[in-house]
Amino acid sequence: MKALIIEDSQTGLAVISQHLERMGILPIAATDGESGIAAFRAHNPDIVLLDVVLPGIDGYEVARRIRAIEQSGEWTPILFLTARTADTDLVQGITAGGDDYLFKPVSEVVLAAKVRAMQRILQMRYSLVVLTRKLDAANQELTRLSSLDGLTGLANRRQLDETIMREWRRAARYKRPIALALVDVDNFKQYNDTYGHIAGDECLKNVANALLAVSRRPSDLVARYGGEEFALVLPETDLGGARRVAEGLCDSIRALGIEHRAVPGGTLTISVGVASTTPGQEGGGPQSLLAEADFALYSAKSGGRDRVGFKVPEVAVE
């Protein structure tokens, strides 16, 4: 433990330093306010013993400056050393940022008692800080887990909805396109019926990992939409870009070569519906984009599956 003593009397400084050394505390000496503040910055002491009457700035001003130096959440006990015993002096010291008073001449017994009391407060405060950090970490982990799908580890529906809304607002602000791709695992009910639900779960995990591998941009979000459906939010992406991503998704699932003997092709495939818009240029909101992607997915599935569905932009006829 380090104690900063700011005291202009060499005799008083020597006596207090000896008291502290016998308590196993390292004394750091300063004889005026400015050098005391510099020593506080340099040594980061555990406690400050501060004379009220000092050359230049007084102890009250030193206390105020020390409190201003401390970072948010930090606290260093400040004990004033003074021969002044009036109530107004005590109030002034506490108002300036002090925590207690030691009256001169300083008694070693009283000094030891005051320092031990401050040590206990410091220890309790440290324990509280540690506990608070642990609680913050636990809350952050709970928040993270609450936004993830338990099976695949992808973002869940809650995070998907929040991301679509956030990216929609950003796209509207900067007049940039936003795209959405909805993915459905083809004939997944037959897969479960053929291979069992445990194999079905492993299949969904493999599909999720493949979708993540294709979506490489940090701004993109891959989420489990529900059941065997997935969704990709693609900021800054027009319809052509979304179609290319969707084709890559289909290729990546075919490349997995997951056996599905209940369908004619014998291999697991996906269908994808994509939609893109620039908010503000067209009517509707995020739900309209979702509805358009859902309709495109329906078109892909009704058109034979293992393909990408999309709405062809209407061309004005002059």
Summary of the structure (lengths in Angstrom):
residues: 318
radius of gyration: 34.3
end to end distance: 84.8
largest distance: 99.5
contacts: 989
relative contact order: 0.09
helix: 51%
strand: 19%
